[in-house]
Amino acid sequence: MNIWNQHDLKVMDMREKIILLKEKFDKKHKKDDKDYSQKFNRFLDIRLKKESNLILKRQVFITLFSLASHNRSFTLDQR
């Protein structure tokens, strides 16, 4: 399994966690609340902020690494 597939699996796991947390949150809060989305975002931040930051950093690293290696191979081919 390559690094992109592993990353996709982590993103899918995060999505599943968000869905489960939303169900849990909805049991305690009404969707009619005017500040529902703020409360829900805060709720997710508390539980998933570290994990989501790691996913974002990994995404940036993988992208930059891929671009750098592609650029490197392109410049080597030009010589």
C-alpha positions as CSV (number, residue, x, y, z in Angstrom):
1,M,0.0,0.0,0.0
2,N,1.5,3.3,-1.0
3,I,1.6,6.5,1.2
4,W,-1.4,8.1,-0.6
5,N,-3.6,5.1,0.1
6,Q,-2.6,5.1,3.8
7,H,-3.4,8.8,3.9
8,D,-6.8,8.2,2.3
9,L,-7.5,5.5,4.9
10,K,-6.7,7.9,7.7
11,V,-9.0,10.6,6.2
12,M,-11.8,8.0,5.9
13,D,-11.3,7.0,9.5
14,M,-11.5,10.6,10.5
15,R,-14.8,11.0,8.6
16,E,-16.3,8.0,10.4
17,K,-15.2,9.4,13.7
18,I,-16.9,12.7,12.8
19,I,-20.1,11.0,11.9
20,L,-20.2,9.0,15.2
21,L,-19.4,12.2,17.2
22,K,-22.2,14.0,15.3
23,E,-24.7,11.3,16.3
24,K,-23.5,11.6,19.9
25,F,-23.7,15.4,19.8
26,D,-27.2,15.4,18.3
27,K,-28.5,13.2,21.2
28,K,-27.7,16.0,23.6
29,H,-28.3,19.1,21.5
30,K,-31.2,20.3,19.4
31,K,-30.6,21.2,15.7
32,D,-32.9,24.2,16.2
33,D,-30.4,26.0,18.5
34,K,-29.2,29.2,16.9
35,D,-25.6,28.4,17.9
36,Y,-25.7,24.7,17.0
37,S,-22.9,24.8,14.5
38,Q,-20.6,26.8,16.8
39,K,-21.2,24.3,19.6
40,F,-20.7,21.4,17.2
41,N,-17.5,22.8,15.8
42,R,-16.2,23.4,19.3
43,F,-17.1,19.9,20.2
44,L,-15.2,18.5,17.3
45,D,-12.2,20.7,18.0
46,I,-11.9,19.4,21.5
47,R,-12.0,15.8,20.4
48,L,-10.3,15.7,17.0
49,K,-8.1,18.8,16.7
50,K,-4.7,17.0,17.2
51,E,-5.6,14.2,14.8
52,S,-6.9,16.6,12.1
53,N,-3.8,18.7,12.4
54,L,-1.6,15.7,11.9
55,I,-3.6,14.7,8.8
56,L,-3.3,18.2,7.4
57,K,0.5,18.3,8.0
58,R,0.9,14.9,6.5
59,Q,-1.1,16.0,3.4
60,V,1.1,19.0,3.0
61,F,4.3,17.0,3.4
62,I,3.3,14.3,1.0
63,T,2.3,16.9,-1.6
64,L,5.5,19.0,-1.3
65,F,7.6,15.8,-1.3
66,S,5.9,14.6,-4.5
67,L,6.3,18.0,-6.1
68,A,10.0,18.2,-5.1
69,S,10.7,14.7,-6.3
70,H,8.9,15.4,-9.6
71,N,10.7,18.6,-10.1
72,R,14.0,16.9,-9.3
73,S,13.4,14.2,-11.8
74,F,12.3,16.8,-14.4
75,T,15.5,18.9,-14.0
76,L,17.7,15.7,-14.1
77,D,16.0,14.7,-17.4
78,Q,16.7,18.2,-18.9
79,R,20.5,17.8,-18.5
